Structure formats: C-alpha cells, structure tokens
Amino acid sequence: MPIWMMRQAGRYLPEYRKTRAQAGSFLDLCYNPELACEVTLQPIRRFGFDGSILFSDILVVPHALGQDVRFEEGIGPVLPPLSAGEIDALIVGFESDPERFDRHLDPVIETVERLRSALPDEVTLLGFCGAPWTVATYMVGGRGSPDQAAARKFALNEPDVFDRLLHCLAEASVRYLSRQISAGADAVQIFDSWAGSLSPAGFQRYSVGPIAEMVEGLRARHAGTPIIGFAKGAMHALGPFSAKTGVNAVGLDWTIDVAAARSQVPDTMVTQGNIDPQLMTAGPDALDAAVDAMMRGSEGLPHVANLGHGITPDGQIDQVHRFIERVRAG
C-alpha cells in the first residue's frame, strides 16, 4: 500500500522550520523554487514516502489573479474580502490577460521541474490546487471560518457573481494544474477543504459542479493523469461526488471508516487517507488500531495510506515513523 501524508513538509519538522526562517515570509517560501524544492524533498529524505507533494499553498491562485494575500503568525491566511464589483474586475482582468496569471505562477512551475529532476523515479510527484468553492471562501470571507457564513451569504445574495467567480477559478486552476502536469507532476489533487460547510444543494452547485468542470478541462489536456478529489466533511456523499466529478480517486477524512467509504464507490475507485491527524500526537496503541482498521477496510481494494487532513505542527516524528512501519508491515 503506497504512503504519503498531507502537509508532510511542514512545521513538525525541524529542517522545515530552519528553511522557513531562511525564506522570510511563507509566500516567499512558496515562490522560491530552490527553497520550495528543498522543503518538498525533506520528508522524502527523512521518511521515504512513496509520494511527494509540491510545497505551495492553495491561495497562490487568488494571489495570481490579483488579490492581496498575506499570512499572519498565529492567524493564518488573511485576504481583503472582495465585493461583487471587485470580483467582476478580477474576472475581467483574468479573461483579458490570462498570461499574467501564468507568469505570476512561473516560480511554482519551476519548483515542479526541479522536483521532477531531483526525486527518485519510483517516487510519485503530486501537484495540487484548491477547489473553487474553498478558494472562493477565502476570497469573499477574508479568512477561514468553521461555517464559511460569509461565502454562503454572498453566494445567496449574489448568485450570478458567485457562479462567475467559481467558473473563473475553475478555468484558472485548470491552467495551473495543466502546467504542473506538463512540468512533471504524475498526479494532481484538488482540495475542497470547506466542502463540509455546504448544504446538499450547495454541495452539488458549488463543490461538485466546479470540480467536474476542472476534471473535464484537465482530461482534455492530460487524459491519462490521475486526479484525486478531496471533499473534506462531505463523506456522506462520496458516491455521487466520485461519479459526478469524474475523479480517479477520493480522499477520506477521519469521520468515515474506510469500509463504509468503500461501500459507496466502485471497486476500481482508489480511496486515500482516513487516519485522524491527531493520532500523530497520541500514543502508539491508538495509531496502530487506526492503521489496522484502515488496512482491513481496504483489503484487496486500491487504497493509499494517508491522513484524513494535514499533519498538525505538533505532530510527532516518531509517530510518523510508526505509521509508515505499521502500513508496510501489512
């Protein structure tokens, strides 16, 4: 069973913290191909994961579209919330000069190229971006929130503008992922981290629909590249999500058993994840039990061992080693 971890390059690693300090700001690190390549490689050197995911952030897309983005210590990403008029202006700017968007992201694409040259052939290189709904929540709300009320309210009050924004983000993200694939990414993941904040109707309109649009666009350009869809918090809808978006694999958060997830999707569908990130801060017995349950639930079926979301800054390196060893011991 192949293994990688979301946010496997991050603050729980001392070598990452050292490189992060060298870079200056978080965005400076994302846009520095040499240092971004270095931090991407760090967990591969330390743990020997089977997959390496590009070090970047989902918010480089709105940044490339022209919205200010900054990361504040102890708070996270902060953006100036956009009005309907500002969103329209941003969309017009992208449609009139999409190459400007591409140029802004050139350093990230260079990082992918460097990684493809540096990684062993047997290590899968994963590219990624945020799903339109999740990215839009930050653009409209200014920061993350548990219920994404600002974005939901905006979508209800300005439905046409919000639909145009999601379409713009889908189109821009296809350009971005396509360039990652051309630069050497073997597969890509679309993160819809705030999908769980949506109603059933909202989930179909704002999550499933735009991701399906992205998958169609990527298939037209890179028919054979696997696409992973991760709709965190929407595990009740895995079956419709996988069928309607057309993704090759679905990520699982920790709120669903692998066996229950497998019952919702075809046997040929790849599943990924399920391990609670907090188990990387707990004792070994609980982690062992969760890994064993994951492997029992996916026995004989295609599954990638991973967490149900990114490892937290207080994740313990010994627990990561134990996770890997337990999976590989079978």
LUMKESE-533451 format. One record per residue (C-alpha): x, y, z; residue number from 1. Coordinates in nm, 4 decimals. Each point is the difference from the previous one (the first is absolute). Last residue first. Example, Ala and Ser with C-alpha at 12.3 -4.5 7.8 and 13.67 -1.06 7.14 Angstrom:
2
{node {1.3670 -0.1060 0.7140} 2}
{node {-0.1370 -0.3440 0.0660} 1}
//
This chain:
330
{node {0.0937 -0.5209 0.6397} 330}
{node {0.3435 0.0770 0.1417} 329}
{node {0.0115 0.2908 -0.2422} 328}
{node {-0.3027 0.1639 0.1591} 327}
{node {0.1321 -0.0435 0.3549} 326}
{node {0.3467 0.1261 -0.0948} 325}
{node {-0.1376 0.3139 -0.1642} 324}
{node {-0.2262 0.0871 0.2921} 323}
{node {0.2789 -0.0760 0.2476} 322}
{node {0.2364 0.2369 -0.1799} 321}
{node {-0.2675 0.2694 0.0049} 320}
{node {-0.0556 -0.0639 0.3704} 319}
{node {0.3711 0.0433 0.0704} 318}
{node {-0.0066 0.3349 -0.1821} 317}
{node {-0.2716 0.1325 0.2272} 316}
{node {-0.2662 0.2329 -0.1382} 315}
{node {-0.0161 0.3305 0.1874} 314}
{node {-0.0112 0.2024 -0.3223} 313}
{node {-0.3033 -0.2005 -0.1163} 312}
{node {0.0080 -0.2667 -0.2710} 311}
{node {-0.2356 0.0933 -0.2824} 310}
{node {-0.3419 -0.1614 -0.0411} 309}
{node {-0.1446 -0.3520 0.0242} 308}
{node {0.3545 -0.1363 0.0078} 307}
{node {0.1463 -0.2247 -0.2647} 306}
{node {0.0260 -0.3618 -0.1097} 305}
{node {-0.1007 -0.0288 -0.3654} 304}
{node {-0.2736 -0.2526 -0.0777} 303}
{node {-0.0809 -0.2312 -0.2914} 302}
{node {-0.2101 -0.2957 0.1210} 301}
{node {0.1051 -0.3446 0.1246} 300}
{node {-0.0231 0.1097 0.3628} 299}
{node {-0.1257 0.3578 0.0224} 298}
{node {-0.1932 -0.0265 0.3261} 297}
{node {0.2566 -0.2312 0.1561} 296}
{node {0.2837 0.2415 -0.0867} 295}
{node {-0.1776 0.2998 0.1481} 294}
{node {-0.0942 -0.1975 0.3124} 293}
{node {0.3642 -0.1027 0.0490} 292}
{node {0.1144 0.3595 -0.0402} 291}
{node {-0.2552 0.1194 0.2552} 290}
{node {0.0969 -0.2674 0.2539} 289}
{node {0.3707 0.0720 -0.0417} 288}
{node {-0.0582 0.3726 0.0495} 287}
{node {-0.1979 -0.0587 0.3197} 286}
{node {0.2731 -0.2270 0.1366} 285}
{node {0.2885 0.2318 -0.0923} 284}
{node {-0.0933 0.2919 0.2240} 283}
{node {-0.1393 0.3298 -0.1216} 282}
{node {0.1336 0.2935 -0.2055} 281}
{node {-0.0012 -0.1706 -0.3414} 280}
{node {-0.3396 -0.1425 0.0935} 279}
{node {-0.1243 0.3576 -0.0135} 278}
{node {0.0263 -0.0172 -0.3800} 277}
{node {-0.2918 -0.2489 -0.0026} 276}
{node {0.0818 -0.2752 -0.2528} 275}
{node {-0.2572 -0.0185 -0.2838} 274}
{node {0.2305 0.0400 -0.3041} 273}
{node {-0.0457 -0.1047 -0.3592} 272}
{node {-0.2549 -0.1886 -0.2066} 271}
{node {0.0601 -0.1256 -0.3530} 270}
{node {-0.3110 -0.0865 -0.2010} 269}
{node {0.0099 -0.3424 -0.1694} 268}
{node {-0.2215 -0.1582 0.2658} 267}
{node {-0.2657 0.2593 -0.0792} 266}
{node {-0.0839 0.2574 0.2704} 265}
{node {-0.2428 0.0209 0.2929} 264}
{node {0.0864 -0.3313 0.1684} 263}
{node {0.3664 0.1005 -0.0001} 262}
{node {-0.0806 0.2968 0.2222} 261}
{node {-0.1680 -0.2228 0.2571} 260}
{node {0.2998 -0.2361 -0.0025} 259}
{node {0.2380 0.2945 0.0324} 258}
{node {-0.1826 0.1191 0.3084} 257}
{node {-0.1254 0.3576 -0.0197} 256}
{node {0.0676 0.3107 0.2081} 255}
{node {0.3773 -0.0113 -0.0490} 254}
{node {-0.0007 0.1665 -0.3424} 253}
{node {0.0031 -0.2081 -0.3144} 252}
{node {0.1586 0.1053 -0.3301} 251}
{node {-0.1610 -0.1176 -0.3202} 250}
{node {0.1746 -0.1449 -0.3043} 249}
{node {-0.0375 0.0034 -0.3780} 248}
{node {-0.2190 0.3113 -0.0116} 247}
{node {-0.3052 0.0099 -0.2281} 246}
{node {-0.1734 0.2801 0.1887} 245}
{node {-0.3473 -0.1556 -0.0146} 244}
{node {0.0964 -0.3570 0.0898} 243}
{node {0.2528 0.0792 0.2724} 242}
{node {-0.2204 0.2612 0.1681} 241}
{node {-0.3155 -0.2104 -0.0353} 240}
{node {0.1672 -0.2914 0.1800} 239}
{node {0.1920 0.2060 0.2544} 238}
{node {-0.3101 0.1848 0.1191} 237}
{node {-0.0077 -0.0877 0.3709} 236}
{node {0.3744 0.0733 0.0122} 235}
{node {-0.0656 0.3681 -0.0546} 234}
{node {0.2167 0.1461 0.2765} 233}
{node {0.3103 0.0227 -0.2165} 232}
{node {-0.0712 -0.0250 -0.3713} 231}
{node {0.3290 -0.1428 -0.1270} 230}
{node {0.0182 -0.0749 -0.3720} 229}
{node {0.3014 -0.1821 -0.1398} 228}
{node {0.0752 0.0285 -0.3729} 227}
{node {0.2075 -0.2601 -0.1836} 226}
{node {0.1697 0.1207 -0.3220} 225}
{node {-0.0890 -0.2052 -0.3087} 224}
{node {-0.2145 0.2479 -0.1913} 223}
{node {0.2279 0.2972 0.0488} 222}
{node {-0.1416 0.2970 -0.1933} 221}
{node {-0.3643 -0.0924 -0.0552} 220}
{node {0.0030 -0.1931 0.3280} 219}
{node {0.1122 0.3171 0.1782} 218}
{node {-0.2962 0.1991 -0.1259} 217}
{node {-0.2491 -0.2738 0.0832} 216}
{node {0.1484 -0.0369 0.3478} 215}
{node {-0.0224 0.3747 0.0569} 214}
{node {-0.3647 0.0174 -0.1038} 213}
{node {-0.0759 -0.2983 0.2240} 212}
{node {0.1707 0.1904 0.2834} 211}
{node {-0.2200 0.3026 -0.0707} 210}
{node {-0.3205 -0.2078 0.0090} 209}
{node {0.0810 -0.2175 0.3020} 208}
{node {0.0954 0.2814 0.2372} 207}
{node {-0.2194 0.3050 -0.0562} 206}
{node {-0.3140 -0.1396 -0.1593} 205}
{node {-0.0126 -0.3559 0.1328} 204}
{node {0.1263 0.0989 0.3458} 203}
{node {-0.2386 0.2948 0.0100} 202}
{node {-0.2969 -0.2300 -0.0594} 201}
{node {0.1147 -0.2360 0.2759} 200}
{node {0.0766 0.2954 0.2310} 199}
{node {0.3616 0.1155 0.0110} 198}
{node {0.2456 0.0331 0.2895} 197}
{node {0.1424 -0.3481 -0.0599} 196}
{node {0.1539 0.1100 -0.3313} 195}
{node {0.2431 0.2241 0.1902} 194}
{node {0.3230 -0.1897 -0.0798} 193}
{node {-0.0815 -0.0493 -0.3648} 192}
{node {0.3538 -0.1041 -0.0925} 191}
{node {0.0583 -0.1035 -0.3623} 190}
{node {0.2856 -0.2484 -0.0259} 189}
{node {0.2291 -0.0505 -0.2987} 188}
{node {0.1868 -0.2962 -0.1473} 187}
{node {0.3383 -0.0674 -0.1608} 186}
{node {0.1170 0.3612 0.0235} 185}
{node {0.2842 0.0636 -0.2471} 184}
{node {-0.0083 0.3534 -0.1400} 183}
{node {-0.2864 -0.0844 -0.2378} 182}
{node {-0.2019 -0.1208 0.2998} 181}
{node {0.0675 0.3195 0.1948} 180}
{node {-0.0893 0.2076 -0.3070} 179}
{node {-0.3321 -0.1833 -0.0296} 178}
{node {-0.0616 0.0582 0.3693} 177}
{node {0.0338 0.3776 -0.0419} 176}
{node {-0.2039 0.0276 -0.3189} 175}
{node {-0.2691 -0.2202 0.1547} 174}
{node {0.0104 0.2189 0.3112} 173}
{node {-0.0625 0.3149 -0.2049} 172}
{node {-0.3038 -0.1542 -0.1682} 171}
{node {-0.1446 -0.1329 0.3251} 170}
{node {0.0688 0.3298 0.1759} 169}
{node {-0.1737 0.1946 -0.2769} 168}
{node {-0.2978 -0.2367 0.0106} 167}
{node {-0.0219 0.0366 0.3781} 166}
{node {0.0132 0.3794 -0.0311} 165}
{node {-0.2678 0.0001 -0.2679} 164}
{node {-0.2250 -0.2096 0.2241} 163}
{node {0.0598 0.2458 0.2840} 162}
{node {-0.0897 0.2968 -0.2171} 161}
{node {-0.3207 -0.1676 -0.1161} 160}
{node {-0.1000 -0.1071 0.3508} 159}
{node {0.0563 0.3371 0.1706} 158}
{node {-0.2149 -0.0157 0.3150} 157}
{node {0.0071 -0.3790 0.0460} 156}
{node {0.3651 -0.0414 -0.0999} 155}
{node {0.0964 0.2965 0.2198} 154}
{node {-0.1753 -0.1546 0.3001} 153}
{node {0.1756 -0.3330 -0.0552} 152}
{node {0.3344 0.1752 -0.0373} 151}
{node {-0.0425 0.2000 0.3211} 150}
{node {-0.1401 -0.2965 0.1946} 149}
{node {0.3021 -0.2230 -0.0688} 148}
{node {-0.1158 -0.2242 0.2876} 147}
{node {0.3235 -0.0597 0.1933} 146}
{node {0.1795 0.3100 -0.1301} 145}
{node {0.2941 0.0560 -0.2327} 144}
{node {0.1100 0.3483 -0.0978} 143}
{node {-0.1030 0.2998 -0.2109} 142}
{node {-0.3586 -0.1138 -0.0445} 141}
{node {-0.0342 0.0555 -0.3742} 140}
{node {0.3449 -0.1052 -0.1216} 139}
{node {0.0415 -0.2527 0.2794} 138}
{node {-0.3314 -0.1706 -0.0760} 137}
{node {0.0794 0.0168 -0.3725} 136}
{node {0.3062 -0.2211 0.0437} 135}
{node {-0.2113 -0.2658 0.1722} 134}
{node {-0.2763 0.0135 -0.2593} 133}
{node {0.2393 0.0022 -0.2986} 132}
{node {0.1927 -0.3069 0.1178} 131}
{node {0.3517 0.0672 0.1263} 130}
{node {0.3017 -0.1040 -0.2010} 129}
{node {0.2295 -0.2970 -0.0254} 128}
{node {0.3040 -0.1691 -0.1522} 127}
{node {0.1149 -0.3444 0.1022} 126}
{node {0.3367 -0.1510 -0.0890} 125}
{node {0.0060 -0.3781 0.0343} 124}
{node {0.3268 -0.1415 0.1324} 123}
{node {0.1370 -0.2933 -0.2047} 122}
{node {0.2034 0.2234 -0.2293} 121}
{node {0.1934 0.1457 0.2928} 120}
{node {-0.0731 0.3706 0.0462} 119}
{node {0.2453 0.2723 -0.1033} 118}
{node {-0.0876 0.0496 -0.3673} 117}
{node {-0.3761 -0.0075 0.0560} 116}
{node {0.0468 0.2238 0.3007} 115}
{node {0.1836 0.2652 -0.1981} 114}
{node {-0.2742 0.0057 -0.2625} 113}
{node {-0.2693 0.0271 0.2671} 112}
{node {0.1877 0.2887 0.1641} 111}
{node {0.0236 0.1735 -0.3385} 110}
{node {-0.3792 -0.0266 -0.0234} 109}
{node {-0.0284 0.1725 0.3361} 108}
{node {0.2356 0.2771 -0.1148} 107}
{node {-0.2066 0.0533 -0.3199} 106}
{node {-0.3171 0.0625 0.2015} 105}
{node {-0.0117 0.3761 -0.0552} 104}
{node {0.0779 -0.0550 -0.3671} 103}
{node {-0.3031 -0.2238 -0.0439} 102}
{node {-0.2402 0.2569 0.1474} 101}
{node {0.1491 0.2642 -0.2286} 100}
{node {-0.0513 -0.2444 -0.2887} 99}
{node {-0.3717 0.0018 0.0733} 98}
{node {-0.0217 0.3620 -0.1225} 97}
{node {-0.3533 0.1112 -0.0965} 96}
{node {-0.1760 -0.2897 0.1745} 95}
{node {0.2033 0.0421 0.3170} 94}
{node {-0.0564 0.3750 0.0217} 93}
{node {-0.3707 -0.0381 -0.0760} 92}
{node {-0.0297 -0.2519 0.2843} 91}
{node {0.1813 0.2315 0.2441} 90}
{node {-0.2223 0.2909 -0.0989} 89}
{node {-0.3147 -0.2102 0.0521} 88}
{node {0.1282 -0.1087 0.3414} 87}
{node {0.0702 0.3608 0.0944} 86}
{node {-0.3535 0.1000 -0.0958} 85}
{node {-0.1542 -0.2810 0.2059} 84}
{node {0.2090 0.1025 0.3002} 83}
{node {0.3195 -0.1793 0.0963} 82}
{node {0.1172 -0.0741 0.3528} 81}
{node {0.3587 0.1231 0.0567} 80}
{node {0.1983 -0.3218 0.0559} 79}
{node {0.1486 -0.1530 0.3147} 78}
{node {0.1604 -0.3433 0.0088} 77}
{node {0.0990 -0.1459 0.3361} 76}
{node {-0.0748 0.1466 0.3419} 75}
{node {0.2882 -0.0975 0.2300} 74}
{node {0.2557 0.1700 -0.2195} 73}
{node {-0.1701 0.1978 -0.2762} 72}
{node {0.0028 -0.1208 -0.3599} 71}
{node {-0.0627 0.2527 -0.2741} 70}
{node {-0.2059 0.0051 -0.3170} 69}
{node {-0.0909 0.3016 -0.2162} 68}
{node {-0.2256 -0.0901 -0.2905} 67}
{node {0.1376 0.0245 -0.3532} 66}
{node {-0.0855 -0.3280 -0.1700} 65}
{node {0.3424 -0.1331 0.0947} 64}
{node {-0.0806 0.0601 0.3666} 63}
{node {-0.3369 -0.1693 -0.0519} 62}
{node {0.1909 -0.3063 -0.1298} 61}
{node {0.2896 0.0170 0.2494} 60}
{node {-0.2679 -0.0623 0.2608} 59}
{node {0.0092 -0.3800 -0.0315} 58}
{node {0.3505 -0.0071 0.1452} 57}
{node {0.3380 -0.1322 -0.1154} 56}
{node {0.2227 -0.2981 0.0706} 55}
{node {-0.0557 -0.2534 -0.2764} 54}
{node {-0.1054 -0.3390 0.1279} 53}
{node {0.2439 -0.2913 0.0150} 52}
{node {-0.1361 -0.3543 -0.0115} 51}
{node {0.1475 -0.3337 0.1037} 50}
{node {0.1256 0.1445 0.3279} 49}
{node {0.3626 -0.0708 0.0943} 48}
{node {-0.0216 0.1472 0.3496} 47}
{node {0.2858 0.2479 0.0447} 46}
{node {0.1131 0.0503 -0.3597} 45}
{node {-0.3547 0.0081 -0.1356} 44}
{node {-0.1074 0.2266 0.2863} 43}
{node {0.2684 0.2551 -0.0969} 42}
{node {-0.0571 -0.0085 -0.3769} 41}
{node {-0.2928 0.2424 -0.0023} 40}
{node {0.1934 0.2311 0.2342} 39}
{node {0.2920 0.0125 -0.2434} 38}
{node {-0.2134 0.0527 -0.3093} 37}
{node {-0.1704 0.2947 0.1678} 36}
{node {0.3445 0.1359 0.0929} 35}
{node {0.1398 -0.0108 -0.3537} 34}
{node {-0.3251 0.0988 -0.1712} 33}
{node {-0.0609 0.3053 0.2237} 32}
{node {-0.3652 0.0967 -0.0534} 31}
{node {-0.1473 -0.2157 0.2770} 30}
{node {0.2794 0.1042 0.2386} 29}
{node {-0.0632 0.3678 -0.0689} 28}
{node {-0.3667 -0.0709 0.0662} 27}
{node {0.0870 -0.1315 0.3472} 26}
{node {0.2110 0.3064 0.0755} 25}
{node {0.3771 0.0089 0.0479} 24}
{node {0.1522 -0.2931 -0.1888} 23}
{node {0.2741 -0.0812 0.2529} 22}
{node {-0.2520 -0.0324 0.2810} 21}
{node {-0.2008 -0.2485 -0.2092} 20}
{node {0.3178 -0.1953 -0.0704} 19}
{node {0.0691 -0.0438 0.3716} 18}
{node {-0.3613 -0.0819 0.0787} 17}
{node {0.0005 -0.2620 -0.2760} 16}
{node {0.3139 -0.1670 0.1375} 15}
{node {-0.1604 -0.0153 0.3435} 14}
{node {-0.3022 -0.1905 -0.1392} 13}
{node {-0.3397 0.0482 0.1685} 12}
{node {-0.0247 0.3322 -0.1851} 11}
{node {-0.0598 -0.1465 -0.3434} 10}
{node {0.0839 -0.2290 -0.2875} 9}
{node {-0.2333 -0.2975 0.0551} 8}
{node {-0.2870 0.2471 -0.0345} 7}
{node {-0.2217 -0.2888 -0.1189} 6}
{node {0.1786 -0.3258 0.0574} 5}
{node {0.1343 -0.2607 -0.2406} 4}
{node {-0.0219 -0.3781 -0.0112} 3}
{node {-0.0441 -0.2700 -0.2660} 2}
{node {-0.1586 -0.3320 0.1058} 1}
//
